[in-house]
Amino acid sequence: MAVKSIWLGLNFEDAAISEGKEVCTAENYALELCAREQAHLLACLAAPLFKVPAVIPGAGFISFSSAPAEEVNATRHAHAAKAQARLAYAAAKLGVSAEFHIVQEPFPHLRATLVSLAMPSDFVILARPGSFLGFERHVAEALLFTSGRPVILVPKCWARGARFQRIIVAWDNSGRAARAVGDALPLLIRAEEEVEIVSVSSESAKSIPSAGLAAHLARHCTKATVSCIPLEHGSIAGTLRAYAKKAEADLLVMGGYAHPRMLELVLGGVTSDMLTEAELPVLLSH
């Protein structure tokens, strides 16, 4: 299965404008994957438009100077433009075809624009959000639950690049997990050592059916194995993270879950944890 289009999203809000090796991890991951697969890179550089409110609830109309907002917006755009130049140079050096969009809009419109631009792609690549709240987290959730595309979250401390020696599939016999396996198949078939199907269960729970999935993946992959591991570290997410670290996995594949509550999207516990705590790249699919 060919991978031909990779969408990369980068954030240039104030909290993410510093430069350094960690900040470039997601873009390096995307470039390496594109170079290996001879895929096209579409990089979207988000520079949220900051506006000073003219009305503050409870205070009525208050006049503010627009100069600070203009300075903030100019700085964000400048950082995005600098990143674009850096990416364009790196892509050309690797022989990767690439196009770029600097998107500077108010947050609600910006989020919708990013989702729309990400839809025509094989994979979405983002830096893993570093906190529970914030712009990066909201964008990651929007892309995961409304773009219809699998999202790969890359930790800013990840040093091994876009390699797929050993891949772990988190399996709970659900439709979401099955969707994730299907979306990840172009990467699963590239696993050079092993694809391991891992189910987490408590001592009282029955083992989770996975023989059918193992047989299916064995038709695609060099080696597919099955493991059922006990619940440890206080949660399923903690168990998976610890197991993946011990196994030196290069990628964790899992379904992304959310629960509707009062018209808001509330993430399931495992998905929420992986969005902020995963120490390896995680492919989430909804």
C-alpha positions in Angstrom: 0.0 0.0 0.0 1.5 3.3 -1.1 1.8 6.4 1.1 1.6 9.4 -1.2 0.4 12.4 0.9 1.6 13.5 4.3 0.0 16.4 6.1 2.1 18.2 8.7 0.6 20.7 11.1 2.9 23.1 13.0 1.8 25.7 15.6 3.3 29.1 16.0 1.3 30.5 18.9 3.4 32.4 21.5 4.0 29.3 23.6 5.5 27.4 20.6 7.7 29.9 18.8 11.0 29.0 20.3 13.4 27.0 18.1 15.5 24.0 18.9 15.9 20.3 18.2 12.8 19.3 20.1 10.5 21.8 18.3 11.6 20.3 14.9 10.9 16.6 15.9 7.5 16.4 14.1 8.7 18.1 11.0 11.8 15.9 10.8 9.5 12.8 11.3 7.3 13.9 8.4 10.2 14.7 6.1 11.9 11.4 6.8 8.6 9.5 6.1 8.0 11.5 2.9 11.5 10.8 1.7 11.3 7.1 2.3 7.8 6.7 0.7 8.4 9.3 -2.1 5.3 11.0 -0.7 4.2 14.6 -1.1 4.4 16.9 2.0 1.7 19.4 2.7 2.8 21.6 5.6 0.3 23.9 7.3 1.8 26.5 9.6 -0.8 27.8 12.1 -0.2 31.4 13.3 -3.4 32.1 15.4 -4.7 35.6 14.9 -4.7 37.4 18.2 -7.4 40.1 18.6 -7.9 42.5 21.5 -11.6 42.4 22.5 -13.5 45.6 22.3 -16.1 44.3 24.8 -15.3 42.6 28.1 -18.2 40.8 29.8 -19.4 42.8 32.7 -17.3 45.8 31.8 -19.0 46.9 28.6 -17.1 48.7 25.8 -13.4 49.5 26.4 -11.1 51.0 23.9 -7.7 49.3 23.5 -4.8 50.1 21.1 -4.5 47.5 18.4 -0.7 47.9 18.3 0.1 45.0 20.7 -2.1 42.6 18.8 -0.4 43.6 15.5 3.0 43.0 17.0 2.0 39.6 18.3 0.5 38.6 15.0 3.5 39.9 13.0 5.8 37.8 15.3 3.7 34.7 14.9 3.7 35.1 11.1 7.4 35.7 11.0 8.1 32.5 12.9 5.9 30.6 10.6 7.6 32.1 7.5 11.0 31.2 9.0 9.8 27.6 9.6 8.5 27.4 6.0 11.9 28.4 4.7 13.6 25.8 6.8 11.2 23.1 5.7 11.4 24.0 2.1 15.2 23.8 2.2 15.1 20.4 4.0 12.5 19.0 1.6 14.5 20.1 -1.5 17.6 18.6 0.0 15.8 15.3 0.4 14.1 15.4 -3.0 10.6 15.7 -1.3 7.9 17.6 -3.2 6.2 20.0 -0.8 3.7 22.8 -0.5 3.1 25.2 2.3 0.2 27.2 3.8 0.7 29.8 6.5 -2.8 30.0 8.1 -3.4 33.1 10.2 -7.1 33.3 11.3 -9.0 33.6 14.5 -8.9 30.3 16.4 -12.4 28.9 15.5 -11.9 29.6 11.8 -8.3 28.4 12.0 -9.2 25.1 13.4 -11.9 24.5 10.7 -9.4 25.5 8.0 -6.7 23.1 9.3 -9.2 20.2 9.4 -10.3 21.0 5.8 -6.7 21.1 4.5 -5.9 17.8 6.3 -8.7 15.8 4.8 -7.0 14.9 1.4 -4.0 13.1 2.9 -2.9 9.6 4.0 -1.6 10.6 7.4 -1.7 13.7 9.6 1.4 14.3 11.7 1.5 16.6 14.7 3.7 17.3 17.7 2.2 15.6 20.7 0.5 18.4 22.9 2.4 19.1 26.0 -0.5 20.0 28.2 -4.1 19.1 28.8 -5.4 22.5 27.7 -4.2 24.9 25.0 -4.2 25.5 21.3 -2.2 22.4 20.3 -4.5 20.1 22.3 -7.7 21.6 20.7 -6.3 21.3 17.2 -5.2 17.7 17.8 -8.7 16.8 19.0 -10.3 18.5 16.0 -8.1 16.8 13.5 -8.6 13.4 15.2 -12.4 13.5 15.5 -13.4 15.6 12.4 -10.8 15.2 9.7 -11.5 11.5 9.1 -7.7 10.9 8.8 -5.4 8.9 11.1 -3.3 11.2 13.3 0.3 10.4 14.3 1.4 12.3 17.4 5.2 12.7 17.7 6.6 13.5 21.2 9.0 16.4 21.1 11.7 14.3 22.8 11.5 11.5 20.2 14.9 10.8 18.7 14.5 7.7 16.6 12.7 9.3 13.6 10.1 7.7 11.4 11.2 4.1 11.7 9.0 1.0 11.9 11.0 -1.8 13.2 8.5 -2.9 15.8 4.9 -1.7 16.0 2.4 -2.4 18.8 -1.3 -2.5 18.1 -3.5 -1.8 21.1 -6.5 -4.1 20.6 -9.8 -4.1 22.5 -12.0 -5.9 19.9 -13.8 -2.6 19.1 -14.7 -0.9 15.9 -12.4 2.0 16.7 -9.5 -0.3 17.1 -10.3 -2.1 13.8 -10.5 1.2 12.0 -7.1 2.1 13.4 -5.6 -1.1 12.2 -7.0 -0.5 8.7 -5.7 3.1 8.6 -2.3 2.0 9.8 -1.9 -0.9 7.4 0.4 1.0 5.0 2.8 1.3 8.0 2.2 -2.1 9.6 3.3 -3.9 6.4 6.6 -2.0 6.7 7.4 -3.4 10.2 10.8 -5.0 9.7 10.8 -7.0 13.0 7.3 -7.5 14.4 3.7 -6.3 14.7 2.5 -7.2 18.2 -1.2 -7.1 19.0 -1.5 -6.2 22.7 -4.6 -6.5 24.8 -4.8 -5.2 28.3 -7.2 -6.9 30.8 -7.8 -7.2 34.5 -7.4 -10.5 36.3 -11.2 -11.0 36.4 -11.7 -10.1 32.7 -11.8 -12.7 30.0 -9.1 -12.6 27.4 -9.9 -10.2 24.5 -10.4 -12.0 21.2 -7.6 -11.3 18.8 -6.9 -14.5 16.9 -8.8 -13.2 13.9 -6.8 -10.0 13.8 -3.6 -11.9 14.1 -4.5 -14.1 11.2 -5.5 -11.1 9.1 -2.2 -9.2 9.8 -0.2 -12.4 9.2 -1.4 -12.2 5.6 0.1 -8.7 5.3 3.0 -8.5 7.7 6.3 -10.5 8.0 5.6 -11.4 11.7 2.4 -10.8 13.7 2.2 -11.9 17.4 -0.4 -11.7 20.1 0.1 -10.7 23.8 -2.4 -10.2 26.6 -1.0 -8.2 29.4 -2.3 -7.5 32.9 -3.6 -4.1 33.9 -0.8 -2.3 35.8 0.4 1.3 36.6 -3.2 2.3 37.5 -4.6 2.6 34.0 -4.8 1.0 30.6 -2.9 4.0 29.1 -0.1 3.6 31.7 0.1 -0.1 31.1 0.4 0.4 27.3 3.0 3.2 27.7 5.2 1.1 30.0 4.9 -2.0 27.8 5.8 0.0 24.7 8.8 1.5 26.4 10.1 -1.9 27.6 9.5 -3.4 24.1 11.4 -0.4 22.5 8.4 0.0 20.1 8.7 2.6 17.3 4.9 3.2 17.0 1.7 2.5 18.9 -1.5 2.1 17.0 -4.8 2.5 18.7 -8.4 3.8 18.3 -9.3 7.3 19.5 -12.3 7.5 21.7 -14.6 10.4 22.8 -17.8 10.6 24.7 -20.5 13.3 24.1 -21.4 15.3 27.2 -23.4 18.5 27.1 -22.6 19.2 23.4 -18.8 19.0 24.2 -16.4 16.4 23.1 -14.9 14.7 26.1 -12.1 12.3 25.4 -12.0 8.8 26.7 -9.3 8.2 29.4 -6.8 6.3 27.3 -7.0 8.7 24.4 -6.7 11.8 26.6 -3.7 10.3 28.4 -1.9 9.4 25.1 -2.5 12.9 23.8 -0.4 14.4 26.6 1.8 11.6 28.1 2.9 9.2 25.3 6.7 8.8 25.0 6.6 7.2 21.5 4.8 8.1 18.3 1.1 7.2 18.5 -1.2 6.6 15.6 -4.7 7.4 16.6 -7.8 6.8 14.4 -11.4 7.6 15.0 
